[in-house]
Amino acid sequence: MRAKVVGTVAVVSVLAGCGSATSAQPSADAPGVLSVKDAKPPTPGGEVGSASDEFDKPGDASVWSKLSDTEKDLDRLDGYDIDKTVKGSLYLQPKTSSWFDGFRGPFVYQDLAGDIVMYARVKVTGKQSARPKRKFSLGGLMARVPDTYAKASWFSITTGTSDVPGQVEAKITKDGSSKPSYATVKGGWLDMVLARVGRAAAALYREQGGTWKVAKRWPVDVPANNVMQWGVTAYTDWDSFNTLKKDEAKANAQLIKKGQPDVKMSVDFVRFLRPELPDWADPLNTASVDDQALIKALTPAGA
């Protein structure tokens, strides 16, 4: 059994403002410029690497925690297994649920501290179709500040159907207020990276046969030694919330019994690495660390 990699400092901070990257030019006393040549890929293995999972052993979910168990939330999963429903994959099938503002959905995670790169390969479909048919039916990666029910704080990258099918959603939520952004993808298997390095978080993605793209950068304010929950989520069927869309507390206290959930998610692997960005580089400043340098710094060598 792999040990969970946790820090020794209690979680006391939440995510910072929801602004994005800047392109302001570095000045003489500001962070320098990190070239693609000098950028280094994240480090595999080591302590955080022991949390990685190839999902090739049936039923081996011992290192993964369900939010519904650890924080006494409702169980919003109809299906959850490893190397059973989909050979060599973690499988999630959510009930009607949502991660938006203060609304909560399913979450399967590990406790990890420090700067993290989470790299995974994910496929999201509808139950009977290549793409989910219900609005805001998505699945992917999430990093969450623990015990933030009152003021939800997390960031994520997911794929599936938002208002329209074939989307990648990058989203940060601070104090219960979500700020999403979207990009169009073809569907099928998608490589994803969710990372935090210093005062920044970032979401990256790559379509099959394509190149890595930066979906979003965000400022965060979670001290490096503080524990965050890093894992996978899937949620679906926003329209079935009906009048509960205006009442987060009431919606979170009950399961939607007459919903039409329409998501199946397979996760081929999840690998954890340590980023190695120089202290003088500012990942929130595209003039200091442009997209290509950030991609090299946050994606595994050879990936």
N, C-alpha and C positions, 0 to 999 in steps of 0.2 A: 504494500500500500504506500502510495506517495504521500508524504507529509504536506500539509497545507503550509504555505509560506506566508507568515504574518509578521507584522511589525510589532513593536513594543509600545508605541505611542497611541493613546486613545484617539478616536475620531472626534474632532471638535470643530472642524471647518467644513464649509460647503463650497460648492462651485462658485467661481467668480462670475463677473458679468458676462452677458451673452454676446459680446462683440466678437468680431472676426479678426482676421489678420490685417495688418497695415502694410503699405508699400513705401512708407517713408524711408528716405535714404539714410543709412547710418552716418553719423557725424564722427568727428575725431575722438570724442569721448563716449561714443555709443558702441553697441555690439558690432563686431566685424562681420565680414562676408565669408560664409562657408561655401566653398566651391564644391561642385559635384565630385571632382577628383579627390578632395580632402575629406569628404563625408565618409563615414564608416558604417557598414551595416550593423544591426543590433547583434549582440552576443548571444549565441545559443547555449543551452546547457546551464550548468551551475544550479544554484539553489532554486531560482525561479523556473528554470527549465524542467525541474522535476514535477511541476504542475501540469505539464503538457500531456495531451491525451490523443492517441490515434484511434480510439474507439473500436479496437479490434478484439475485445474480450467481452463476450455476452454477459450482461448483468453487472459489469464492473463499474458501478456508479458511486463507489465509496468515497471518492475524493470530491464529489460534487454535492452541493447543498441546494435544496429547494427553498426559495423564499417563504413558501407557504408553511414549511416546517420550522425554519429558524426564527421567523418573526411573526409566527402565528397568523399568517394571512390565509385567505381562502385558497384552495387548490384549484387553479384555473387551467389545468391540463387534463385533456381527455386521453392523451397518449404520451408516454415518456419511456424510452428504453435505449439500450446500447447494443449494437450488433445483433439486433433481433428483427425488427420491422424492416430495417434497411441494413444489409450486410456491411459491416465496417464503418457504421455511422451512428452518431447519436441522433435520435428521432424525437421530435416534439410535435404534438398536435394540440393547439390551444382551444379552449372554450372561448365563447364571446368575451372579449377583454380588451384592454387598451393601456399602453404606456403613453399618456399625454397629460400635461399639467399634473394634477394630483391623482389622476386615474392610474390604477395599477393592473399589471398583467402578470403572466408567469415569468419566472426568472430562475435559472439554474446556474450556479456560480461557485467560484473559489475565492477565499480571502487572500489577497496579495498586497504587499506594501512596496512603496518606492516607485521609481520610473519603470513603466511596463510597456512592452509591445505585445499585443494579442493578435495572432495571425491565424486565420481560419478559412476553410472552404465551405461554402454554404449553398444549399439549393432550396428554394421556396416555391411551392406549387399550390394550386387549389386541390380540394379533395378529389375532384373528377376532371380537372383541367390543368393545362400547363401553367396557368396564372390564376391567382385567387380572383374570384368574381365579386366579393364583398369589399366595400371601401375600407381603407386603412387596415388591410390584412398583410402583415409584414413580419419578417423574422431576421435575426442577425445577432450582433454583438452589443453588449452593454457593460458599462462600468458605473457602479452606483455607490454613493456614500451610504453606509449602513444606517439603519434606524432613522431614516428621514421621511417618515410618513407624513408628519405635519407640514414639512416644507421640502417637498420632493427635490432631490438633487442627483442628477445622473447625466451621462451622455452616451450616445449610441450610434451605430450604423446598421441599417436594416435594408432589406429588399423585398419586393413583392408589388402589391397594389396600394397606392395612396388614393387620391381622387381618381387616378387613371392607372391602368396596369403598366408593368415594366418600369419600375422606379427604384432608385436608391434613395433612401432618406437618411440624412445626417442630422442629428437632433441633440440639443443640449437643453436641460431643464434645470433652472435655478429657482429655489424658493417656490416651487410649484408652478412655474411659468415656462412653457416649452417654446423653443424657437427652432423649427425644422427648416431644412432646405432640401432640394430634390435635383436628381439627375436621371436621365433616361438610359435604360439598359435593355438588352435583348432578352434576358432571362437565362435559365439554365444555371449551371454552377457558377458561382461568383467567389473570387478571392477577396477577403476583407482584412483590413488592419484597423484596430482601434488602439490608440496609444496615449500615454501621458508622459511628458518629459519636462521636468522643471515646472514652470508656470503655464505650460501649454498642453492642450490635448489635441489630437488630430484623428480624422477618419479618412481612410484610403480604400480604394476598391479597384478590381481588375476583372474585366470580362474574359471568358474563355478565348484564348488566342489574341487578346488585346494587351494593352500596356497599363501600368499603374496610373491612377489618377487621384489627386487630392480632392476629397469631397468637401472637407471643412477643417478649419483650425479654430480652436476656442481658447480663451484664457480660463485658467482654473486656479483655485486657491485651496488646495489640499496639500498640507505639508508632506514632504517626500516619505517620511517614516510612517505616515498614517495608513491604516488599512482601508482598502476599497474592495468592493465585491466585483469581480471580473467574470463574465460568463455570457450565456446565450439566452435569448428570449424570442418568443413568437406570440403574436396577438392578432385579433381579427374581428371584423363585423361591427364596426363603429355604429352603423345605422340602427342596429338592434337595441342600442341604449335608449333611444327615443327621448322621453322627458328627463331621464337620468343624466343626460348630457350636461345639465345645469346643476347637478348635485353630486359632486365627487364623493362625499362621505357616504351618502346613501348607496351610490353605485358600488363602492368598494365593499360595502357590508353584505352584499348579496350576489348570487350568481344569476345571470340572465338565462332563464329557463327556456324562453321561446326564441332564442337567437338562431342565427344561421351561420355558424363558424365555417370558415373555408380556407384553412391553411394546413399544409403539411410541410415540415421543415426537416431536412437532413443536414447534418454537420459532419463532414468527412474527417476533420481533425481540428484541434485547437492547440496551438503552440505558443508558449510564452517565452519571451526574450527580454534582454535588457538593452535599451538604447544607449548609444555612446555619443551624444551631442556635446561638443565643447562648451564650457561654461560661458564663453564670450559670444556664442551664437544665440540669436534670438529667434526661435521658431515661430513666433507670432509676427515677425517682420519679414515679408517676402523679399525685401532687399537684402536682408541678412542671410536668410535661408530660403532660397526659392523652391518652387515645387519639386524640381528634379533633385535638388540636394536633400530635401525632406524625404522624398520617396526612397532615396538610397539609404538614409539614416534610419528609416522605420520599416523597411522590408528586408526579409532574410536574404543573405547572399545566395544568388542562384535562383531565387523564387521568381 
